[in-house]
Amino acid sequence: MEVPGNRKWINNRVDSHKNITEEFEIGVDEFIKFALEQDVNNIGRGDIRCPCKKCKCLKFESPITVKTHLCRKGFMIDYYHLTNHGEDIPPIPPVSTNVNETYGDDLEKALAKATKGKNKTLIIAIVNKAYVEQDVEGDAITMFDLFLSSFWLGERTRSLIDNLLIVAVDQTAYDRCEFLRLNCYRLETNGVDFGGEKFFMSQDFIKMMWRRTYFLLEVLKRGYNFIFTDIDVMWLRNPFEKLSKNETEDLQISTDRYLGDPWLQKQPINTGFFLVRSNNKTVTLFETWYGKKDNSTEKKEQDVLVDLIKSGIIGHLGLKVRFLDTLYFSGFCQDSKDFRAVTTVHANCCRSITAKIDDLKMTLYDWKKFRSLEVNSTTNFHWTSHESCMESWK
């Protein structure tokens, strides 16, 4: 995150002799004065949230204690905008309506088309050749076929196809999308080949995930809200009906395993399905996230976001983040326990496309069997075990 000019003192805590600098001490005094004037959430009791590296704005302390903590430990990472102490994030300049150098006018047209009737909210999925075209010796059914089939088989999901934007990272994927007459956008990747299968945690996989993050940042900057979904997510019910409609919630993100509390920040997140609202806070989150790319060797983007959450970025930016219950937004890591509640099924905890296809076909088979039951049936349904995905790790 770029350091504002009036906050550079935050990174100048000690001099070469390990003594607190005059600049830092003056800055801390001014910060405490500002925080006391705002009185955020302390209602006149005289304490303020302590933004030191240990407290991370989770504790209220006296001004003297806060100053001691800051002088000893310094400010928590990237806390340059005092959002927990009454300060707003500076507004982000509006995106120019001229042709964008990287994406061109075609992106705006594609986004606008997919959001028709949805108040600048759309669904985004990113595909490559490996998802839309199998080898001659492989299964005739592709991951892309299964993904689209779920919209047909799901409850109240068919009309959502109109709000789905397929972002193709190679020509084969784009041609397949156009053939199916979907909303399509060709994402240029500057000579990088993202066409083949990218095995989990390979270098090409990591590069593709970061390219995805950068593209989604651009969409947020243009003022669009969106559900991002991986292609290996089956849409069995309309997720908009289960996601919170509270517009103060900035991000709603899926989990590999749900720990029982939608606000608990220790959840094992999964970036394969999330709803994000476009505002200054979420744009700053994605900018900070992508900005860590070059210093996060061997880490996929999801791991970097986990690190940012652990470091307190949700509190730093004043974000409201809901972690989604696997009862509704489930996956192979943790199956939904209720067929009558499940909304999406993600082929997570699985290494290869072939294994995902095998087990997702069984997921749709289980779903169709469930849907064939009488309305008042008391049959206790269970998901078929994900054998191919379990074998994919051996």
Residue pairs with C-beta under 8 A, 6 or more apart in sequence:
1 78
1 80
1 284
1 287
1 288
1 291
3 10
3 11
3 80
4 80
4 81
4 90
7 27
7 80
9 21
9 23
9 24
9 26
9 27
10 24
10 27
10 74
10 75
10 79
10 80
12 21
12 23
12 24
13 20
13 21
13 24
13 71
13 74
14 20
14 21
14 24
15 21
20 71
24 71
25 71
28 67
28 70
28 71
29 67
31 82
31 85
32 48
32 63
32 66
32 67
34 82
34 85
34 86
34 87
35 48
35 49
35 66
35 82
35 85
35 86
36 46
36 48
36 63
37 86
38 85
38 86
38 87
39 86
40 48
40 49
40 84
40 85
40 86
41 49
41 60
42 48
42 60
45 60
46 62
46 63
47 60
47 61
47 62
47 63
48 60
48 61
48 63
48 66
48 85
49 55
49 57
49 58
49 59
49 60
49 61
49 84
49 85
50 57
50 59
50 60
50 61
50 65
50 66
50 69
50 70
51 57
51 66
51 70
51 75
51 76
51 79
51 82
51 84
51 85
52 66
52 69
52 70
52 72
52 73
52 74
52 75
52 76
53 73
53 74
53 75
53 76
53 77
54 69
54 73
55 61
55 69
55 76
56 76
56 311
56 312
56 315
57 76
57 79
57 84
57 312
57 315
57 316
58 315
61 69
76 311
76 312
76 316
77 311
77 312
77 316
78 288
78 311
78 313
78 316
79 312
79 316
81 87
81 88
81 89
81 90
81 284
81 316
81 317
83 89
83 281
83 316
83 317
83 318
84 315
84 316
84 318
88 280
89 280
89 281
89 284
89 317
89 318
90 280
91 280
92 221
92 280
92 283
92 284
95 221
95 222
95 223
99 105
100 107
100 108
100 218
102 218
103 218
106 185
106 186
107 185
107 218
107 222
108 222
110 165
110 183
110 184
110 185
111 122
111 165
111 219
111 222
111 224
113 165
113 183
114 122
114 123
114 162
114 163
114 164
114 165
114 183
115 121
115 122
115 163
115 224
116 162
116 163
117 162
117 163
118 163
119 225
120 223
120 224
120 225
120 278
121 163
121 224
121 225
121 226
121 227
122 163
122 164
122 165
122 224
122 225
122 226
122 227
123 160
123 163
123 164
123 165
123 226
123 227
123 229
124 164
124 165
124 167
124 216
124 219
124 226
124 227
124 228
124 229
125 147
125 164
125 165
125 166
125 167
125 228
125 229
125 230
125 231
126 166
126 167
126 168
126 169
126 187
126 212
126 215
126 231
127 144
127 166
127 167
127 168
127 169
127 173
127 176
127 177
127 231
128 168
128 169
128 170
128 173
128 194
128 195
128 196
128 198
128 208
129 170
129 172
129 173
129 195
129 196
130 143
130 195
130 196
130 197
130 198
130 353
131 142
131 143
131 144
131 173
131 231
131 353
132 142
132 143
132 144
132 172
132 173
132 176
132 177
133 142
133 172
133 176
134 140
134 141
134 142
138 354
139 354
139 357
139 358
141 357
141 361
142 357
143 231
143 232
143 353
143 356
143 357
143 360
144 176
144 231
146 234
146 357
146 360
146 361
146 364
147 231
147 232
147 233
147 234
147 235
148 161
148 180
149 364
150 157
150 233
150 234
150 235
150 236
150 364
151 157
151 158
151 160
151 161
151 164
151 235
152 158
153 236
153 364
153 367
153 368
153 371
154 234
154 235
154 236
154 237
154 238
155 236
155 237
155 238
156 237
156 238
156 241
157 235
157 236
157 237
157 238
160 235
160 238
160 240
161 182
162 183
164 182
164 183
165 183
165 184
165 185
166 173
166 177
166 182
166 183
166 184
166 185
167 185
167 187
167 215
168 174
168 176
168 177
168 184
168 185
168 186
168 187
169 187
169 189
169 194
169 195
169 208
169 211
170 189
170 193
170 194
170 195
171 186
172 195
173 195
174 184
174 186
177 184
178 184
187 211
187 215
189 211
192 207
192 211
194 204
194 207
194 208
194 211
196 204
197 352
197 353
198 204
198 205
198 208
199 205
199 351
199 352
200 351
201 300
205 300
206 298
206 299
206 300
206 301
209 271
209 300
209 301
209 302
210 290
210 293
210 301
212 301
213 286
213 289
213 290
213 293
213 301
214 290
216 226
216 228
216 276
216 286
217 283
217 286
217 287
217 290
219 226
219 278
220 276
220 278
220 282
220 283
220 286
221 278
221 283
222 278
223 278
224 278
225 275
225 276
225 277
225 278
226 275
226 276
227 239
227 240
227 243
227 273
227 274
227 275
228 271
228 273
228 274
228 276
229 235
229 272
229 273
229 344
230 272
230 273
230 346
232 272
232 346
232 347
232 348
232 350
232 356
232 360
233 272
233 273
233 344
233 345
233 346
233 347
234 344
234 345
234 346
234 360
234 363
234 364
234 367
235 343
235 344
236 342
236 343
236 344
236 345
236 367
237 342
237 343
237 344
238 343
239 275
239 329
239 343
239 344
241 343
242 328
242 329
242 343
243 252
243 275
243 324
244 252
244 322
247 277
248 320
249 277
249 320
249 321
249 322
250 276
250 277
250 279
250 281
250 282
250 285
250 319
250 320
250 321
251 274
251 275
251 276
251 277
251 282
251 285
251 319
251 320
251 321
251 322
252 274
252 275
252 276
252 321
252 322
252 323
252 324
253 269
253 270
253 271
253 273
253 274
253 275
253 321
253 322
253 323
253 324
254 269
254 270
254 272
254 273
254 274
254 324
254 326
254 329
254 331
254 344
254 346
255 267
255 268
255 269
255 270
255 323
255 324
255 325
255 326
255 329
255 334
256 268
256 269
256 270
256 331
256 333
256 334
256 348
256 349
257 267
257 268
257 326
257 333
257 334
258 267
258 323
258 324
258 325
258 326
258 327
258 334
259 266
259 267
259 323
261 323
262 322
262 323
262 324
262 325
263 321
263 322
263 323
264 323
265 309
265 310
265 314
265 321
265 323
267 323
268 306
269 302
269 305
269 306
269 309
269 323
270 302
270 331
270 333
270 346
270 348
271 301
271 302
271 305
272 331
272 346
272 348
273 324
273 329
273 344
273 346
276 282
281 317
281 318
281 319
282 319
284 317
285 308
285 313
285 317
285 319
288 308
288 313
289 301
289 304
289 305
289 308
292 304
292 307
292 308
293 301
293 304
296 303
296 304
296 307
299 307
309 321
313 319
314 321
326 333
326 334
326 335
326 336
327 336
327 337
327 338
327 341
327 342
328 336
328 341
328 342
328 343
328 344
329 343
329 344
329 346
330 336
330 342
330 344
330 345
330 346
331 345
331 346
331 347
331 348
331 349
332 345
332 346
332 347
332 348
332 349
332 350
332 359
332 386
332 389
333 348
333 349
335 345
335 383
336 342
336 345
336 383
339 367
339 370
339 381
345 360
345 363
347 356
347 359
347 360
347 363
347 386
347 389
349 386
349 389
350 356
350 359
350 386
350 388
350 389
350 392
351 389
351 392
351 393
352 392
354 388
354 392
355 388
355 389
355 391
355 392
356 388
356 389
358 387
358 388
358 389
359 384
359 386
359 387
359 388
359 389
362 384
362 386
363 383
363 384
365 384
366 381
366 383
366 384
369 381
370 381
373 379
373 381
